[in-house]
């Protein structure tokens, strides 16, 4: 089960669209839970530290295989690398059970617009893909592509390429066994 947990208020149609995209991508039941309280974490480099936020947020769990996707409007940050701080569209504990997506970098996309819903869904599929063991993908239309690239923004449909879909299906079959 994929549990989608808003940390702020989101419009119901936006949440529904993201859940539908997650179900289509992974074939796993998806449910929106009650909004959770944003943990009190100090901002760094103009955003909330994504890794700390994912660890600190309270995740509702039903069974051990459940994964949780938090949604926020707040800007996220990650540790600086050799080229500075990367733009942070989301964060997932790779092969873990928690991830987060932010809409802070969506620019001027209006909520309830088709573009906003597709971008939210695509980013949700991307982060949940990391939870299911998927790496970055070079296929231009795949949601597992790097979110900061121009190609990612051009192809807004929340889909997985055949390779990523097959890999995630194998991973989910192993989890069920």
VENGI-V338921 format. One record per backbone hydrogen bond with DSSP energy under -0.5 kcal/mol. NH is the residue of the N-H (numbers start at 1). CO is the residue of the C=O. Records with the same first field share a line. If there is no record, write none. Layout:
BEGIN
NH=CO, CO
END
This chain:
BEGIN
2=29
3=1, 67
4=2, 31
5=3, 69
6=4
7=71
15=11
16=12
17=13
18=14
19=15
20=16
21=17
22=18
23=19
24=20
25=21
26=22
27=23
31=2
33=4, 31
36=6
41=39
44=47
47=44
48=75
49=42
50=48, 77
53=49
54=50
55=51
56=52
57=53
59=57
60=58
66=63
67=1
68=97
69=3
70=68, 99
71=5
72=101
76=88
77=48
81=84
84=81
89=87
91=100
93=98
94=92
95=130
96=93
99=68
100=91
101=70
102=89
103=72
106=103
109=106
113=110
117=113
118=114
119=115
120=116
121=117
122=118
123=119
124=120
125=121
126=122
127=123
128=124
129=125
130=126
131=127
132=128
133=130
134=129
137=144
142=139
143=159
145=142
149=146
153=149
154=150
155=151
156=154
159=157
165=161
166=162
167=163
168=164
169=165
170=166
171=167
172=168
173=169
174=170
175=171
176=172
177=173
END
